[in-house]
Amino acid sequence: MPPFALLFFLLSCNSLAPVVHSLNAEGSVLLTLKQSLTDPQGSMSNWNSSDENPCSWNGITCKDQSVVSISIPKRKLHGVLPSELGSLSHLRHLNLRNNNLFGDLPVGLFEAQGLQSLVLYGNSLSGSVANEIGKLRYLQALDLSQNFYNGSLPAAIVQCKRLRTLVLSHNNFTGPLPDGFGGGLSSLEKLDLSFNEFNGLIPSDMGKLS
């Protein structure tokens, strides 16, 4: 075969070769979530490593190709939350309510410091809430109700100054409310601490929750 013909043949073969996409870093993080859960209803059935990014996956919302929301409520997901979710730097909303999640709330999750809403009610999560929750300076809605959380409410919760909704009912929280609770959370519009074991005095600055 003449040299120029061989070159043309090789170039033609190369042009027909399939393009292999590799999943981006955020997609790989989401696959750690999928791997840590059992999914009896197939909610994450289209979460595939062969995709270029996770933006078309069920329950995932992206903006400018970055994951901003994970929402898979009421799908009987069973398992633990991986701390790797905290590496999703553009994550704004996490809603896994009414599933069968257990274990603790991983400290690593609070590295997603742009979180605006964290909704995990109606699971079987337990343990204490770490003081690192104070890193969530943009958090507006926190609902951890109907779980098995215990221990005292971390003092750093008052650093979440944008909180408008705080619902912690039907848990096993104990101890007094943190100092500065009323003054620090002055944007609160909804507060539900019922069905816990809090004790002590109601903070005097509660009156600042206007």
PyRosetta script that sets phi, psi and omega in degrees:
from pyrosetta import init, pose_from_sequence

init()
pose = pose_from_sequence("MPPFALLFFLLSCNSLAPVVHSLNAEGSVLLTLKQSLTDPQGSMSNWNSSDENPCSWNGITCKDQSVVSISIPKRKLHGVLPSELGSLSHLRHLNLRNNNLFGDLPVGLFEAQGLQSLVLYGNSLSGSVANEIGKLRYLQALDLSQNFYNGSLPAAIVQCKRLRTLVLSHNNFTGPLPDGFGGGLSSLEKLDLSFNEFNGLIPSDMGKLS")
pose.set_psi(1, 129.6)
pose.set_omega(1, 178.7)
pose.set_phi(2, -58.3)
pose.set_psi(2, 150.3)
pose.set_omega(2, -176.7)
pose.set_phi(3, -55.8)
pose.set_psi(3, -42.3)
pose.set_omega(3, -177.1)
pose.set_phi(4, -67.6)
pose.set_psi(4, -32.4)
pose.set_omega(4, 178.4)
pose.set_phi(5, -69.3)
pose.set_psi(5, -39.5)
pose.set_omega(5, 177.5)
pose.set_phi(6, -63.0)
pose.set_psi(6, -41.5)
pose.set_omega(6, 179.4)
pose.set_phi(7, -63.2)
pose.set_psi(7, -42.9)
pose.set_omega(7, 178.9)
pose.set_phi(8, -62.7)
pose.set_psi(8, -38.7)
pose.set_omega(8, 179.6)
pose.set_phi(9, -65.0)
pose.set_psi(9, -42.9)
pose.set_omega(9, -179.5)
pose.set_phi(10, -66.4)
pose.set_psi(10, -40.2)
pose.set_omega(10, 179.0)
pose.set_phi(11, -66.1)
pose.set_psi(11, -37.6)
pose.set_omega(11, 179.2)
pose.set_phi(12, -65.8)
pose.set_psi(12, -41.5)
pose.set_omega(12, 178.8)
pose.set_phi(13, -63.2)
pose.set_psi(13, -40.4)
pose.set_omega(13, -178.3)
pose.set_phi(14, -65.4)
pose.set_psi(14, -36.6)
pose.set_omega(14, -178.5)
pose.set_phi(15, -69.1)
pose.set_psi(15, -20.7)
pose.set_omega(15, -179.5)
pose.set_phi(16, -92.6)
pose.set_psi(16, -5.8)
pose.set_omega(16, -178.0)
pose.set_phi(17, -67.1)
pose.set_psi(17, 139.1)
pose.set_omega(17, -179.1)
pose.set_phi(18, -67.3)
pose.set_psi(18, 143.7)
pose.set_omega(18, 176.3)
pose.set_phi(19, -82.4)
pose.set_psi(19, 123.2)
pose.set_omega(19, -178.3)
pose.set_phi(20, -98.9)
pose.set_psi(20, 117.3)
pose.set_omega(20, 178.5)
pose.set_phi(21, -92.9)
pose.set_psi(21, 145.4)
pose.set_omega(21, 173.4)
pose.set_phi(22, -115.2)
pose.set_psi(22, 138.0)
pose.set_omega(22, -177.4)
pose.set_phi(23, -64.5)
pose.set_psi(23, 137.4)
pose.set_omega(23, -179.1)
pose.set_phi(24, -72.5)
pose.set_psi(24, 174.9)
pose.set_omega(24, -172.7)
pose.set_phi(25, -63.3)
pose.set_psi(25, -39.5)
pose.set_omega(25, -179.1)
pose.set_phi(26, -66.5)
pose.set_psi(26, -37.6)
pose.set_omega(26, 176.0)
pose.set_phi(27, -63.0)
pose.set_psi(27, -38.4)
pose.set_omega(27, 178.4)
pose.set_phi(28, -64.5)
pose.set_psi(28, -37.1)
pose.set_omega(28, 176.8)
pose.set_phi(29, -63.8)
pose.set_psi(29, -43.1)
pose.set_omega(29, 179.8)
pose.set_phi(30, -65.1)
pose.set_psi(30, -30.9)
pose.set_omega(30, 177.0)
pose.set_phi(31, -66.9)
pose.set_psi(31, -26.8)
pose.set_omega(31, 174.2)
pose.set_phi(32, -66.6)
pose.set_psi(32, -33.1)
pose.set_omega(32, 174.8)
pose.set_phi(33, -66.0)
pose.set_psi(33, -46.4)
pose.set_omega(33, 179.7)
pose.set_phi(34, -60.1)
pose.set_psi(34, -41.1)
pose.set_omega(34, -177.4)
pose.set_phi(35, -71.1)
pose.set_psi(35, -22.4)
pose.set_omega(35, -178.4)
pose.set_phi(36, -89.9)
pose.set_psi(36, -2.4)
pose.set_omega(36, -176.6)
pose.set_phi(37, -123.3)
pose.set_psi(37, 149.5)
pose.set_omega(37, 163.8)
pose.set_phi(38, -94.7)
pose.set_psi(38, 142.6)
pose.set_omega(38, -169.1)
pose.set_phi(39, -131.0)
pose.set_psi(39, 77.0)
pose.set_omega(39, -171.9)
pose.set_phi(40, -64.4)
pose.set_psi(40, -22.4)
pose.set_omega(40, -178.7)
pose.set_phi(41, -100.1)
pose.set_psi(41, 5.8)
pose.set_omega(41, 176.2)
pose.set_phi(42, 67.3)
pose.set_psi(42, 30.8)
pose.set_omega(42, -178.2)
pose.set_phi(43, -63.5)
pose.set_psi(43, -27.8)
pose.set_omega(43, -178.4)
pose.set_phi(44, -110.4)
pose.set_psi(44, 26.3)
pose.set_omega(44, -175.2)
pose.set_phi(45, -64.6)
pose.set_psi(45, -25.4)
pose.set_omega(45, 179.5)
pose.set_phi(46, -99.1)
pose.set_psi(46, 16.2)
pose.set_omega(46, 173.9)
pose.set_phi(47, -84.9)
pose.set_psi(47, 97.3)
pose.set_omega(47, -172.5)
pose.set_phi(48, -122.0)
pose.set_psi(48, 139.4)
pose.set_omega(48, -179.8)
pose.set_phi(49, -69.3)
pose.set_psi(49, -14.1)
pose.set_omega(49, -179.4)
pose.set_phi(50, -79.8)
pose.set_psi(50, -9.6)
pose.set_omega(50, 178.8)
pose.set_phi(51, -78.4)
pose.set_psi(51, 157.6)
pose.set_omega(51, 179.3)
pose.set_phi(52, -76.6)
pose.set_psi(52, -36.5)
pose.set_omega(52, 178.2)
pose.set_phi(53, -149.8)
pose.set_psi(53, 168.5)
pose.set_omega(53, -175.6)
pose.set_phi(54, -92.6)
pose.set_psi(54, 12.2)
pose.set_omega(54, -168.8)
pose.set_phi(55, -69.5)
pose.set_psi(55, -15.9)
pose.set_omega(55, 177.6)
pose.set_phi(56, -101.0)
pose.set_psi(56, 4.3)
pose.set_omega(56, -176.4)
pose.set_phi(57, -75.3)
pose.set_psi(57, 149.5)
pose.set_omega(57, 176.8)
pose.set_phi(58, -57.0)
pose.set_psi(58, 132.4)
pose.set_omega(58, 175.7)
pose.set_phi(59, 81.5)
pose.set_psi(59, 0.5)
pose.set_omega(59, -176.5)
pose.set_phi(60, -111.0)
pose.set_psi(60, 132.4)
pose.set_omega(60, 173.8)
pose.set_phi(61, -119.6)
pose.set_psi(61, 134.5)
pose.set_omega(61, 180.0)
pose.set_phi(62, -119.1)
pose.set_psi(62, 157.4)
pose.set_omega(62, 169.8)
pose.set_phi(63, -136.9)
pose.set_psi(63, 124.0)
pose.set_omega(63, -176.4)
pose.set_phi(64, 53.4)
pose.set_psi(64, 43.2)
pose.set_omega(64, 176.8)
pose.set_phi(65, 66.8)
pose.set_psi(65, 12.6)
pose.set_omega(65, 176.4)
pose.set_phi(66, -112.8)
pose.set_psi(66, 141.5)
pose.set_omega(66, -178.3)
pose.set_phi(67, -72.6)
pose.set_psi(67, 121.9)
pose.set_omega(67, 179.3)
pose.set_phi(68, -113.9)
pose.set_psi(68, -16.5)
pose.set_omega(68, -177.2)
pose.set_phi(69, -148.7)
pose.set_psi(69, 137.6)
pose.set_omega(69, 169.9)
pose.set_phi(70, -122.7)
pose.set_psi(70, 117.3)
pose.set_omega(70, -177.5)
pose.set_phi(71, -137.8)
pose.set_psi(71, 104.1)
pose.set_omega(71, 177.8)
pose.set_phi(72, -136.3)
pose.set_psi(72, 72.4)
pose.set_omega(72, -179.9)
pose.set_phi(73, -84.6)
pose.set_psi(73, 153.9)
pose.set_omega(73, 169.9)
pose.set_phi(74, 53.1)
pose.set_psi(74, 47.6)
pose.set_omega(74, -179.0)
pose.set_phi(75, -124.1)
pose.set_psi(75, 15.2)
pose.set_omega(75, 176.3)
pose.set_phi(76, 60.5)
pose.set_psi(76, 28.6)
pose.set_omega(76, 175.1)
pose.set_phi(77, -64.0)
pose.set_psi(77, 135.0)
pose.set_omega(77, -175.2)
pose.set_phi(78, -128.8)
pose.set_psi(78, 124.0)
pose.set_omega(78, 179.0)
pose.set_phi(79, 150.3)
pose.set_psi(79, -162.0)
pose.set_omega(79, -175.6)
pose.set_phi(80, -112.7)
pose.set_psi(80, 158.7)
pose.set_omega(80, 176.6)
pose.set_phi(81, -86.5)
pose.set_psi(81, 125.9)
pose.set_omega(81, 178.0)
pose.set_phi(82, -78.8)
pose.set_psi(82, 142.1)
pose.set_omega(82, 179.9)
pose.set_phi(83, -66.5)
pose.set_psi(83, -19.6)
pose.set_omega(83, -178.5)
pose.set_phi(84, -59.9)
pose.set_psi(84, -20.3)
pose.set_omega(84, 179.0)
pose.set_phi(85, -58.0)
pose.set_psi(85, -26.2)
pose.set_omega(85, 179.8)
pose.set_phi(86, -65.7)
pose.set_psi(86, -15.3)
pose.set_omega(86, 179.8)
pose.set_phi(87, -83.4)
pose.set_psi(87, -3.0)
pose.set_omega(87, 176.0)
pose.set_phi(88, -80.6)
pose.set_psi(88, 89.2)
pose.set_omega(88, -167.9)
pose.set_phi(89, -68.1)
pose.set_psi(89, -18.5)
pose.set_omega(89, 179.4)
pose.set_phi(90, -101.8)
pose.set_psi(90, 5.2)
pose.set_omega(90, -177.4)
pose.set_phi(91, -65.6)
pose.set_psi(91, 127.3)
pose.set_omega(91, -179.0)
pose.set_phi(92, -114.1)
pose.set_psi(92, -28.6)
pose.set_omega(92, -174.7)
pose.set_phi(93, -138.3)
pose.set_psi(93, 130.2)
pose.set_omega(93, 175.0)
pose.set_phi(94, -129.0)
pose.set_psi(94, 115.0)
pose.set_omega(94, -177.6)
pose.set_phi(95, -129.4)
pose.set_psi(95, 103.9)
pose.set_omega(95, 177.4)
pose.set_phi(96, -125.5)
pose.set_psi(96, 37.3)
pose.set_omega(96, -174.9)
pose.set_phi(97, -67.6)
pose.set_psi(97, 154.7)
pose.set_omega(97, 174.8)
pose.set_phi(98, 53.0)
pose.set_psi(98, 53.6)
pose.set_omega(98, 171.4)
pose.set_phi(99, -123.3)
pose.set_psi(99, -158.4)
pose.set_omega(99, 179.8)
pose.set_phi(100, -122.3)
pose.set_psi(100, 43.3)
pose.set_omega(100, 179.4)
pose.set_phi(101, -75.1)
pose.set_psi(101, 145.1)
pose.set_omega(101, 177.7)
pose.set_phi(102, -137.5)
pose.set_psi(102, -179.1)
pose.set_omega(102, -176.7)
pose.set_phi(103, 86.2)
pose.set_psi(103, -169.6)
pose.set_omega(103, -175.4)
pose.set_phi(104, -94.3)
pose.set_psi(104, 175.9)
pose.set_omega(104, 174.3)
pose.set_phi(105, -89.2)
pose.set_psi(105, 106.2)
pose.set_omega(105, -171.3)
pose.set_phi(106, -62.4)
pose.set_psi(106, 135.4)
pose.set_omega(106, 179.7)
pose.set_phi(107, -59.2)
pose.set_psi(107, -34.8)
pose.set_omega(107, -178.7)
pose.set_phi(108, -60.4)
pose.set_psi(108, -24.3)
pose.set_omega(108, 179.5)
pose.set_phi(109, -61.5)
pose.set_psi(109, -30.1)
pose.set_omega(109, -176.6)
pose.set_phi(110, -74.7)
pose.set_psi(110, -0.8)
pose.set_omega(110, 172.6)
pose.set_phi(111, -76.5)
pose.set_psi(111, -15.3)
pose.set_omega(111, 173.4)
pose.set_phi(112, -79.5)
pose.set_psi(112, 73.8)
pose.set_omega(112, -165.7)
pose.set_phi(113, -74.0)
pose.set_psi(113, -4.6)
pose.set_omega(113, 175.9)
pose.set_phi(114, -92.3)
pose.set_psi(114, 4.0)
pose.set_omega(114, -178.9)
pose.set_phi(115, -55.5)
pose.set_psi(115, 132.3)
pose.set_omega(115, 177.0)
pose.set_phi(116, -108.8)
pose.set_psi(116, -27.4)
pose.set_omega(116, 176.3)
pose.set_phi(117, -142.7)
pose.set_psi(117, 135.9)
pose.set_omega(117, 178.8)
pose.set_phi(118, -131.2)
pose.set_psi(118, 106.7)
pose.set_omega(118, -172.8)
pose.set_phi(119, -122.3)
pose.set_psi(119, 108.8)
pose.set_omega(119, -175.5)
pose.set_phi(120, -131.2)
pose.set_psi(120, 20.0)
pose.set_omega(120, -174.4)
pose.set_phi(121, -68.5)
pose.set_psi(121, 156.4)
pose.set_omega(121, 176.3)
pose.set_phi(122, 74.3)
pose.set_psi(122, 36.5)
pose.set_omega(122, 174.8)
pose.set_phi(123, -121.3)
pose.set_psi(123, -159.7)
pose.set_omega(123, 176.8)
pose.set_phi(124, -125.5)
pose.set_psi(124, 36.3)
pose.set_omega(124, -179.7)
pose.set_phi(125, -71.9)
pose.set_psi(125, 149.3)
pose.set_omega(125, -174.4)
pose.set_phi(126, -143.9)
pose.set_psi(126, -173.2)
pose.set_omega(126, -177.7)
pose.set_phi(127, 85.1)
pose.set_psi(127, -173.2)
pose.set_omega(127, -179.3)
pose.set_phi(128, -98.8)
pose.set_psi(128, 163.7)
pose.set_omega(128, 175.9)
pose.set_phi(129, -94.6)
pose.set_psi(129, 121.1)
pose.set_omega(129, -173.9)
pose.set_phi(130, -69.6)
pose.set_psi(130, 152.5)
pose.set_omega(130, 179.6)
pose.set_phi(131, -62.1)
pose.set_psi(131, -20.4)
pose.set_omega(131, -179.5)
pose.set_phi(132, -64.4)
pose.set_psi(132, -8.7)
pose.set_omega(132, 177.2)
pose.set_phi(133, -60.8)
pose.set_psi(133, -20.9)
pose.set_omega(133, 177.7)
pose.set_phi(134, -64.0)
pose.set_psi(134, -12.8)
pose.set_omega(134, 177.0)
pose.set_phi(135, -71.1)
pose.set_psi(135, -18.0)
pose.set_omega(135, -175.2)
pose.set_phi(136, -84.0)
pose.set_psi(136, 71.6)
pose.set_omega(136, -173.5)
pose.set_phi(137, -71.4)
pose.set_psi(137, -15.0)
pose.set_omega(137, -179.6)
pose.set_phi(138, -102.7)
pose.set_psi(138, 3.5)
pose.set_omega(138, -175.9)
pose.set_phi(139, -65.5)
pose.set_psi(139, 127.6)
pose.set_omega(139, 179.5)
pose.set_phi(140, -111.9)
pose.set_psi(140, -26.7)
pose.set_omega(140, -178.8)
pose.set_phi(141, -136.6)
pose.set_psi(141, 123.7)
pose.set_omega(141, 176.8)
pose.set_phi(142, -129.2)
pose.set_psi(142, 116.7)
pose.set_omega(142, 178.8)
pose.set_phi(143, -130.1)
pose.set_psi(143, 105.5)
pose.set_omega(143, 179.2)
pose.set_phi(144, -115.4)
pose.set_psi(144, 19.5)
pose.set_omega(144, -173.8)
pose.set_phi(145, -68.0)
pose.set_psi(145, 161.4)
pose.set_omega(145, 177.5)
pose.set_phi(146, 57.3)
pose.set_psi(146, 51.2)
pose.set_omega(146, 173.2)
pose.set_phi(147, -132.8)
pose.set_psi(147, -157.3)
pose.set_omega(147, -179.4)
pose.set_phi(148, -127.7)
pose.set_psi(148, 32.4)
pose.set_omega(148, 179.5)
pose.set_phi(149, -64.5)
pose.set_psi(149, 147.8)
pose.set_omega(149, 179.8)
pose.set_phi(150, -138.6)
pose.set_psi(150, -174.4)
pose.set_omega(150, -177.3)
pose.set_phi(151, 80.0)
pose.set_psi(151, 179.6)
pose.set_omega(151, -178.3)
pose.set_phi(152, -84.6)
pose.set_psi(152, 158.5)
pose.set_omega(152, 176.2)
pose.set_phi(153, -71.5)
pose.set_psi(153, 125.8)
pose.set_omega(153, -174.6)
pose.set_phi(154, -62.5)
pose.set_psi(154, 141.0)
pose.set_omega(154, -179.0)
pose.set_phi(155, -59.5)
pose.set_psi(155, -29.5)
pose.set_omega(155, -175.9)
pose.set_phi(156, -69.9)
pose.set_psi(156, -8.2)
pose.set_omega(156, 178.8)
pose.set_phi(157, -58.9)
pose.set_psi(157, -27.7)
pose.set_omega(157, -178.4)
pose.set_phi(158, -72.2)
pose.set_psi(158, -9.0)
pose.set_omega(158, 176.2)
pose.set_phi(159, -82.0)
pose.set_psi(159, -10.9)
pose.set_omega(159, 177.2)
pose.set_phi(160, -85.0)
pose.set_psi(160, 68.7)
pose.set_omega(160, -167.0)
pose.set_phi(161, -69.8)
pose.set_psi(161, -12.1)
pose.set_omega(161, -179.6)
pose.set_phi(162, -94.2)
pose.set_psi(162, 1.4)
pose.set_omega(162, -178.9)
pose.set_phi(163, -57.0)
pose.set_psi(163, 127.8)
pose.set_omega(163, 175.1)
pose.set_phi(164, -111.8)
pose.set_psi(164, -27.2)
pose.set_omega(164, 178.9)
pose.set_phi(165, -128.9)
pose.set_psi(165, 122.6)
pose.set_omega(165, 176.9)
pose.set_phi(166, -131.8)
pose.set_psi(166, 108.4)
pose.set_omega(166, -176.9)
pose.set_phi(167, -125.1)
pose.set_psi(167, 113.7)
pose.set_omega(167, -177.1)
pose.set_phi(168, -126.5)
pose.set_psi(168, 17.5)
pose.set_omega(168, -173.3)
pose.set_phi(169, -66.1)
pose.set_psi(169, 159.9)
pose.set_omega(169, 177.4)
pose.set_phi(170, 56.0)
pose.set_psi(170, 55.7)
pose.set_omega(170, 172.3)
pose.set_phi(171, -133.9)
pose.set_psi(171, -162.2)
pose.set_omega(171, 178.5)
pose.set_phi(172, -124.3)
pose.set_psi(172, 34.1)
pose.set_omega(172, 178.7)
pose.set_phi(173, -63.8)
pose.set_psi(173, 145.2)
pose.set_omega(173, -179.0)
pose.set_phi(174, -130.3)
pose.set_psi(174, 176.3)
pose.set_omega(174, 173.9)
pose.set_phi(175, 81.1)
pose.set_psi(175, 179.9)
pose.set_omega(175, -179.5)
pose.set_phi(176, -80.9)
pose.set_psi(176, 164.1)
pose.set_omega(176, 172.8)
pose.set_phi(177, -74.5)
pose.set_psi(177, 147.5)
pose.set_omega(177, -176.3)
pose.set_phi(178, -61.0)
pose.set_psi(178, 149.8)
pose.set_omega(178, 172.9)
pose.set_phi(179, -60.4)
pose.set_psi(179, 142.5)
pose.set_omega(179, 178.9)
pose.set_phi(180, 79.3)
pose.set_psi(180, 12.0)
pose.set_omega(180, -175.8)
pose.set_phi(181, -58.5)
pose.set_psi(181, -47.7)
pose.set_omega(181, -178.7)
pose.set_phi(182, -71.2)
pose.set_psi(182, -45.1)
pose.set_omega(182, -177.9)
pose.set_phi(183, -69.6)
pose.set_psi(183, -37.0)
pose.set_omega(183, -177.0)
pose.set_phi(184, -74.8)
pose.set_psi(184, -31.0)
pose.set_omega(184, -176.2)
pose.set_phi(185, -107.8)
pose.set_psi(185, 50.3)
pose.set_omega(185, -172.2)
pose.set_phi(186, -69.9)
pose.set_psi(186, -10.3)
pose.set_omega(186, 179.5)
pose.set_phi(187, -91.7)
pose.set_psi(187, -1.3)
pose.set_omega(187, -176.0)
pose.set_phi(188, -58.9)
pose.set_psi(188, 135.1)
pose.set_omega(188, 174.0)
pose.set_phi(189, -116.9)
pose.set_psi(189, -25.5)
pose.set_omega(189, 178.7)
pose.set_phi(190, -135.4)
pose.set_psi(190, 126.0)
pose.set_omega(190, -179.5)
pose.set_phi(191, -136.0)
pose.set_psi(191, 121.5)
pose.set_omega(191, 178.6)
pose.set_phi(192, -135.6)
pose.set_psi(192, 109.7)
pose.set_omega(192, -179.9)
pose.set_phi(193, -115.1)
pose.set_psi(193, 16.2)
pose.set_omega(193, -172.1)
pose.set_phi(194, -69.0)
pose.set_psi(194, 159.6)
pose.set_omega(194, 178.1)
pose.set_phi(195, 55.7)
pose.set_psi(195, 54.7)
pose.set_omega(195, 171.4)
pose.set_phi(196, -133.9)
pose.set_psi(196, -165.9)
pose.set_omega(196, 179.0)
pose.set_phi(197, -125.3)
pose.set_psi(197, 34.8)
pose.set_omega(197, 175.1)
pose.set_phi(198, -59.9)
pose.set_psi(198, 148.9)
pose.set_omega(198, 177.3)
pose.set_phi(199, -143.1)
pose.set_psi(199, 179.0)
pose.set_omega(199, -178.4)
pose.set_phi(200, 90.6)
pose.set_psi(200, -172.3)
pose.set_omega(200, -177.7)
pose.set_phi(201, -81.3)
pose.set_psi(201, 150.2)
pose.set_omega(201, 170.0)
pose.set_phi(202, -70.8)
pose.set_psi(202, 127.8)
pose.set_omega(202, -177.8)
pose.set_phi(203, -54.4)
pose.set_psi(203, 138.2)
pose.set_omega(203, -175.6)
pose.set_phi(204, -66.1)
pose.set_psi(204, -22.4)
pose.set_omega(204, -177.9)
pose.set_phi(205, -87.1)
pose.set_psi(205, 9.5)
pose.set_omega(205, 174.8)
pose.set_phi(206, -57.6)
pose.set_psi(206, -27.9)
pose.set_omega(206, -180.0)
pose.set_phi(207, -65.8)
pose.set_psi(207, -11.7)
pose.set_omega(207, 178.4)
pose.set_phi(208, -82.7)
pose.set_psi(208, -4.8)
pose.set_omega(208, 179.3)
pose.set_phi(209, -79.7)
pose.set_psi(209, 73.3)
pose.set_omega(209, -170.3)
pose.set_phi(210, -74.6)
pose.dump_pdb("model.pdb")
